[in-house]
Amino acid sequence: MKRAFVFPGQGAQTVGMGKDLADAYPAAKAVFEEVDDALGERLSHLIWHGDAEELTLTRNAQPALMATSLAAMRALEAEGVTVEAAAFVAGHSLGEYSALAAAGSLTVADAARLLRTRGEAMQSAVPVGVGAMAAILGLDFETVREIAAEAAGDEVCEAANDNDPAQVVVSGHRAAVERAIELAKKRGARRAILLPVSAPFHCSLMEPAARVMAEALAEVDLKAPRVPLVANVRASAVTDPGTIRALLVEQVTGSVRWRESVQYMVAEGVGEFWEIGAGKALSGMIRRIEKGAATRTVGSPDEVRAAAETIRGEG
């Protein structure tokens, strides 16, 4: 049975994440030091001892979550498990950068700098309060896409994240997103709620941020990943560096096709998904997408050791 390594996105951050990995594995600690050096600040101090509100800021949360995922990956490597134990890597939104760093396509330092740039560009693309995002629960993607189009009017409202069969996120101008919430309720949504985010990610309002990322990515050495990446906006595997670069730019304004990405991996023979890093949100989504899929979280020293035992048992 094939497995995939998947990497979480924004929302999974918690103060203290990755500290136990850094204490237990020198290679994991070195990741946080590398990120600190790349950013010219002690992001690790904020991650482990800082204020939750400051950590949640997009410019901080994005490199912090990547650092935690890569620390878990380095801990796995210290236990003898390399990325080649997976048939695919994939990440949810910013997690795509974690996946690429884990697969050797990006260095940790470049991933940290790109995510800092991405976070700042996404934050500044739309004035605070102008945009919003909302989670629509209990309706399928096509229905939500129709609702978003109806709610848009002469503003922007788009289906941003296709997370699982009953969770779709819309993004755009605040008034349009609020109209989508009301329409969704009328169409029978189980819940429709505004999300506590600071900008309308993954919609066309992010075009200024996409231009910034096109310039930033053009400056970075991007290698072919050691295992294929299942890209958010394509929901299929890619390995060509030029294609990956273009898709990372497209991802800023494009939909995160997570449901389809998981379905693609399952169709390719993946039966087990390891969520590498903070939280377990992706595992929940995956089980709702594919009832028979096995999931495993790998975010603590105990979980790293248990995962490595599984691999050794197969040998």
Secondary structure, DSSP 8 states (H G I E B T S, - for coil): -EEEEEE--TT---TTTTHHHHHH-HHHHHHHHHHHHHHTS-HHHHHHHS-HHHHHSHHHHHHHHHHHHHHHHHHHHHTT--GGGSSEEEESTTHHHHHHHHTTSS-HHHHHHHHHHHHHHHHHSS-TTTEEEEEEESS-HHHHHHHHHHHHTTS-EEEEEEEETTEEEEEEEHHHHHHHHHHHHHTT-SEEEE---SS--SSGGGHHHHHHHHHHHHTS-----SS-EE-TTT-SEE--HHHHHHHHHHHHHS-B-HHHHHHHHHHTTEEEEEEESS-SHHHHHHHHH-TT-EEEEE-SHHHHHHHHHHHHHH-
